[in-house]
């Protein structure tokens, strides 16, 4: 490919990015409150997970069906069994792939010509789902603290229990990222599965490639098995996440403003709420009913008598021509 075509293509992409950025900034200036609240709540969620670590008490690992199905196996098929401490990175690698893939997809309107949504609005929706699920998660893992099954949360590990904090900064800084990676006590339900399921459900609704939709659910199942195989969570943590997140998204999706399908050529920037859609539908039905009533009133009976038509008793002469 010649440098001329490359330069022209780069120029088109640059203009597309510039135009999309201006539109997204306009939406962001009007819709920044929920985005900011969602980002702040991510810190609150991390702070809550750090706080429950101070309450964690290591103990015997609870009986778990997933641990029975995925036992320790020293053979080459270890992937289908307990991953072990040295292979715990596999589940984290898959989760990182899911997160980055979804994030890149949400920013594709800046580059690709085909656009189905606005990036700001899709992230407002995603953060709403995440915050609602994480709030339920915080309430749940503070209600009952279970002994962590992860290797660094077991008896004898120096990381299983945290000493009392020396100052407030030690708590509020949450020792990121080490405090997040080596946390204990925030079990029910899995935060990894919250993100995974919210991302996949969002793509299921707003994505366009059917193959990727099916593949994404397979990846979610694999992620669930890897989390249990890594002993990062009990099976109940994963199972509860599956139905809780789906229910949260199901109910919130009906309350949030629906996103416009940009592929339909709509020129509007802001989403249409469900109430506005219902009002417009009612107005359209009323207009159609009134139009039908007018058309029915205009229909008048016509009769034919000996080559002539009668309309409401008045004769209208119509000459019939016989070829």
Helices and strands as residue ranges (DSSP letters): H 3-55, H 65-69, G 78-80, G 85-87, H 89-106, G 108-110, H 119-143, G 151-153, H 168-172, H 178-181, H 191-206, H 210-229, H 235-255, G 262-264, H 274-298, E 302-305, E 308-311, E 314-316
